[in-house]
Amino acid sequence: MNSPILIACAHGTSNAQGAAEVNALRDAIAALRPGLDVREAYVDVQQPDLVDVVAGLPADPAAVAPQAGGEPSAAGASAVVVPLLLSVGYHVKVDIAKAVKSRPGTVAAAPLGPDPRLAALLDQRLREAGVTDNDAIVLAAAGSSNPNAALSVEELAGQLRNLRSNRIAPAYGASAKPSVPEAVAMLREEAAGGAGAGESAGGVSVGGRVVVASYLLAPGFFHDQLAKAGADLVTEPLLPSPVLAEIALERYDAALAAHPVKS
C-alpha cells in the first residue's frame, strides 16, 4: 500500500533565496523518505495554494467518508498536510484546518516548532555569529494573533535558556507584543541600568551587545525587517539545516499514528 501523500505547506515568500531554501527543504524531506509523494503548497504569496492542492488530490477509494456531522473521520488518512511553520497560529488553526476539512481523508500534522532541536539550531546560529555570554538576545518570531503561537515561542525560549546563560526576550514581527524593536530597546535600557533593569535583566552585563536571533525558516519580509530593529547583530534564519526535514517527517508520522490508514 502506498504511503499517504505528504503536502509540505509553507507560508510563501517573494524572496528568491527564501523560496529556494524552502524548495530545498521539501527536496530534503523527499530524500529522507524515498518513494514518498511530497507535494508543494502555500498559504500565502506563492502558488500552488493549499486549497487547490488539496482539491486536486487523486481520488482514493480507501478515503474515509465524512461522519454524520460533516467532519472527516479520524479512522484513516490518504494525505497529510505538514505545516512548514514554526508555531501554531492563524495559518495552522484557520487556513490549514479549513483546507483539510474540505476533503475527507486529509489530515493536518503539527507545525515544526517548538522543538528542542530548533533551540539547538538557534544556539548553533548564535555561536556561528560569535555571540558571547555577555550579549542579550531577542528571540524574534514572525508573530500571530493566535495566543497559542506566543506560548509556542515562550516554550522555545525556555528550551534555548537551557542551552545558554544569556538574557533572552521573545519578540514578534507582527500581531503580538513586544515587537522586535521594542524588545531591542528594552534590553538596551536594561544593559545601561535604566528602567526595567534589576532582577528582570538576568545575566545582562553592561556593555554587552543586543543580538536578534532569527526564529524564522528562511530569508524573506520578516527577516529583512530584523535588520531595521536597532540590534547590533542579526543571526541567519534556521535554513539550511537537515534537522528541519527530520522534524517534518516526524510530524507526518505522528499524524499518521493518530489517523492510521485503513488496510
C-alpha positions in Angstrom: 0.0 0.0 0.0 1.3 3.4 -0.9 2.1 5.9 1.9 -0.3 8.8 2.2 0.8 11.9 0.3 2.8 14.5 2.3 1.7 18.0 1.5 4.6 20.3 2.6 2.8 23.6 3.2 4.9 26.7 3.7 3.8 30.3 4.2 5.2 31.6 0.9 7.6 34.4 0.1 8.5 36.7 -2.7 12.2 36.4 -1.7 14.0 34.3 -4.2 16.6 32.9 -1.7 13.8 32.2 0.8 11.8 30.3 -1.8 14.9 28.3 -2.8 15.6 27.4 0.8 12.0 26.1 1.3 12.2 24.2 -2.0 15.4 22.6 -0.8 13.7 21.6 2.5 10.9 19.9 0.5 13.5 18.1 -1.5 15.3 17.0 1.7 12.1 15.6 3.1 11.6 13.5 -0.1 15.2 12.4 0.0 14.9 11.1 3.6 11.8 9.0 2.6 12.4 7.6 -0.9 9.1 6.8 -2.7 7.0 9.2 -0.6 4.9 11.6 -2.7 5.9 15.0 -1.3 3.8 17.9 -2.7 4.3 21.7 -2.7 1.7 24.1 -1.2 1.4 27.6 0.3 -1.0 29.6 2.4 0.1 33.0 1.1 2.1 34.8 -1.6 3.1 31.8 -3.7 1.3 29.2 -5.7 0.1 26.5 -5.7 -2.4 27.4 -3.0 -3.0 24.8 -0.3 -6.8 24.8 -1.0 -6.1 24.0 -4.7 -3.6 21.3 -3.9 -6.0 19.5 -1.5 -8.8 19.8 -4.1 -6.6 18.3 -6.7 -5.6 15.2 -4.7 -6.2 11.9 -6.6 -9.4 10.0 -5.8 -8.7 7.4 -3.1 -11.3 4.7 -2.8 -9.9 4.0 0.7 -10.5 7.6 1.8 -12.8 7.7 4.7 -16.3 9.2 4.2 -17.5 12.1 6.3 -19.2 11.3 9.5 -22.8 12.3 10.1 -21.8 15.7 11.4 -19.9 16.5 8.2 -16.4 16.1 9.8 -13.9 13.8 8.2 -13.4 10.6 10.1 -10.2 10.1 12.1 -10.1 6.5 11.1 -7.6 6.9 8.3 -5.7 9.4 6.1 -4.8 9.5 2.4 -2.9 12.8 2.7 -1.2 14.7 5.5 -0.6 18.4 5.4 2.7 19.2 7.2 3.0 22.9 8.1 6.5 24.1 7.3 5.7 26.7 10.0 7.3 27.2 13.4 4.3 27.6 15.7 0.5 27.2 15.9 -1.1 30.3 14.6 -3.7 31.6 12.2 -2.4 29.7 9.2 -2.4 26.4 11.1 -5.7 26.9 13.0 -7.7 28.5 10.2 -6.1 28.1 6.7 -4.8 24.6 7.0 -7.7 23.4 9.2 -10.2 24.7 6.6 -8.3 23.0 3.8 -8.1 19.6 5.4 -11.8 19.8 6.5 -12.7 20.2 2.8 -11.6 16.8 1.8 -12.2 13.5 3.7 -9.0 11.5 4.3 -6.8 14.6 4.6 -5.4 15.5 8.0 -3.1 18.1 9.4 0.2 17.4 11.2 1.6 19.7 14.0 3.9 22.6 13.0 7.7 22.2 13.2 8.0 24.1 16.5 8.5 24.2 19.3 11.1 21.5 19.4 14.4 21.2 21.4 16.3 20.6 18.2 15.2 24.0 16.9 16.5 25.5 20.1 19.8 23.7 19.5 19.8 25.0 15.9 19.3 28.6 17.2 22.1 28.1 19.6 24.3 27.0 16.7 23.3 30.1 14.7 24.2 32.3 17.7 27.6 30.6 18.1 28.3 30.9 14.3 27.6 34.7 14.7 30.1 35.0 17.6 27.5 35.7 20.3 29.0 35.7 23.8 27.6 35.2 27.3 27.6 39.0 27.8 25.2 39.6 24.9 21.4 39.9 25.4 19.3 38.0 22.9 15.9 38.9 21.3 14.3 35.7 20.1 12.5 37.1 17.0 9.5 35.1 15.8 7.1 36.1 13.0 4.1 36.6 15.4 0.5 35.7 15.2 -2.8 37.0 16.6 -3.4 33.4 18.0 -2.2 33.3 21.6 -1.0 29.7 21.2 1.7 31.0 18.9 3.2 33.1 21.6 3.0 30.2 24.0 5.0 28.1 21.5 7.6 30.8 21.2 7.9 31.1 25.0 8.4 27.3 25.2 11.1 27.6 22.6 12.7 30.4 24.6 12.8 28.2 27.7 14.5 25.5 25.6 17.1 28.0 24.5 17.7 29.2 28.0 18.6 25.6 28.9 21.4 25.9 26.4 22.6 29.5 27.1 23.1 31.8 30.1 22.2 34.9 28.2 19.2 37.1 28.9 16.6 36.0 26.3 13.5 38.0 25.5 10.9 36.7 23.0 9.6 39.3 20.5 7.5 39.3 17.3 7.5 40.7 13.8 3.7 41.3 13.7 0.4 40.8 15.6 1.9 40.2 19.1 3.8 42.2 21.7 6.5 43.1 22.3 7.7 44.0 18.8 11.3 43.2 17.9 12.3 46.9 18.0 10.6 47.3 21.4 12.5 44.3 22.8 15.8 45.6 21.4 15.1 49.0 23.1 14.1 47.3 26.4 17.3 45.2 26.5 19.5 48.2 25.7 17.9 50.1 28.6 18.4 47.1 30.9 22.1 46.9 29.9 22.5 50.6 30.6 21.0 50.2 34.1 17.8 52.1 33.2 14.2 51.4 33.9 13.4 47.7 33.7 16.9 46.7 34.8 17.3 44.7 38.0 16.1 41.2 38.6 14.4 41.0 35.2 17.7 41.8 33.5 19.0 38.3 34.2 22.6 37.8 33.1 22.9 41.0 31.0 26.3 42.7 31.5 26.8 46.4 31.0 28.4 46.9 27.6 27.1 43.7 26.1 25.5 43.7 22.7 21.9 43.2 21.8 21.5 40.4 19.3 18.4 39.3 17.4 18.1 35.6 17.0 16.1 35.0 13.9 13.5 32.3 14.7 12.4 32.2 11.1 12.8 29.5 8.5 14.3 31.5 5.7 15.1 34.9 4.3 12.0 37.0 3.4 10.0 40.0 4.5 10.1 39.4 8.2 13.8 38.6 8.3 14.5 41.8 6.3 12.7 43.8 9.0 15.0 42.4 11.7 17.9 44.4 10.3 15.9 47.6 11.0 15.2 46.8 14.7 18.3 48.5 16.0 20.2 45.5 17.2 24.0 45.1 17.0 23.7 41.7 15.2 21.0 39.6 13.5 21.6 35.8 13.1 20.9 33.9 10.0 17.5 32.0 9.7 17.2 28.3 10.5 17.5 27.0 7.0 19.5 25.4 5.6 19.7 22.6 8.1 18.9 18.8 7.8 17.1 18.9 11.2 14.0 20.7 9.7 13.4 17.8 7.2 13.8 15.3 10.1 11.2 17.1 12.2 8.8 17.5 9.3 8.8 13.7 8.7 8.3 13.1 12.4 5.3 15.4 12.3 4.0 13.4 9.3 4.5 10.1 11.1 2.8 11.3 14.3 -0.2 12.5 12.3 -0.5 9.0 10.6 -0.2 7.3 14.0 -3.2 9.4 15.2 -5.1 8.7 11.9 -3.9 5.2 10.7 -4.5 4.2 7.2 -7.1 1.6 6.6 -5.8 -1.6 5.1 
